[in-house]
Structures are given as C-alpha cells and as structure tokens.
Amino acid sequence: MQATTQFFQTASAGECAEVLDFWFNECSIDEAPDTATIQQWQQLFLQRGNKFIRLASLCQQWLSEAESR
C-alpha cells in the first residue's frame, strides 16, 4: 500500500481516481486496503485540495460503509 500512497501524492486527480476505483470496486476483499490506509488516503486528498476533494469524499463513503458492516 505504501507504493499506492506515494503514487497518490504526485499523480493527477484522474489517475488517482482510476487507482482508487480499483481498490474500492475491483480488488478482492483479501487485497483491499485496511481502514487506517483509507483514512491516510483521505487526508492526503484533502491536503491536495481542489479536484482531490471528490476523492476524499469517496474515501469517507467507503469508511462509512465499512463501519456499518
């Protein structure tokens, strides 16, 4: 997950959205990132601002859904 986090620090919003979509919708449960990682990504996107705010919202949605499971 560290490589993905580093990628999110420099990649464009579109590239980040594609990778985030993979982690949230396509990978298997045993490969999925843990809650702490998603929280880290959410903070990173919030810090990057602008176009990344939508990605932070997607992270929050995932976290909210994870809590209800």
C-alpha positions in Angstrom: 0.0 0.0 0.0 3.0 2.3 0.5 3.6 2.5 -3.2 -0.1 3.4 -3.8 0.1 6.1 -1.1 3.3 7.6 -2.7 1.5 7.5 -6.1 -1.4 9.4 -4.7 1.0 12.2 -3.5 2.0 13.1 -7.0 -0.4 11.7 -9.6 -3.1 13.7 -11.3 -6.7 13.6 -10.0 -7.8 11.4 -12.9 -5.0 8.8 -12.4 -5.8 8.8 -8.6 -9.5 8.2 -9.3 -8.7 5.2 -11.5 -6.5 3.6 -8.9 -8.9 4.4 -6.1 -11.7 2.8 -8.2 -9.7 -0.4 -8.5 -9.1 -0.6 -4.7 -12.8 0.1 -3.9 -14.6 -1.8 -6.6 -12.4 -4.4 -8.3 -9.8 -5.9 -6.0 -10.7 -8.9 -3.8 -11.5 -8.4 -0.1 -8.2 -10.0 1.0 -6.3 -7.5 -1.1 -8.3 -4.5 0.0 -6.6 -1.7 2.0 -7.4 -1.5 5.7 -9.3 1.3 7.4 -6.1 3.1 8.5 -4.8 3.2 4.9 -8.1 4.6 3.6 -8.0 7.3 6.3 -4.4 8.2 5.3 -5.5 8.5 1.7 -8.5 10.6 2.6 -6.2 13.1 4.5 -3.8 13.1 1.6 -6.6 14.0 -0.9 -7.9 16.7 1.5 -4.4 18.2 1.7 -4.1 18.2 -2.1 -7.5 20.1 -2.3 -9.4 21.2 -5.4 -10.1 18.2 -7.7 -8.9 15.8 -5.0 -11.8 16.7 -2.6 -14.1 14.4 -4.5 -11.6 11.5 -3.9 -11.5 12.3 -0.2 -15.3 12.1 -0.2 -15.1 8.7 -1.8 -12.8 7.6 0.9 -15.2 8.9 3.5 -18.0 7.0 1.9 -16.0 3.8 1.9 -15.1 4.3 5.6 -18.8 4.9 6.5 -19.9 1.8 4.7 -17.1 -0.2 6.4 -18.3 0.9 9.8 -21.8 -0.3 9.0 -20.7 -3.8 8.1 
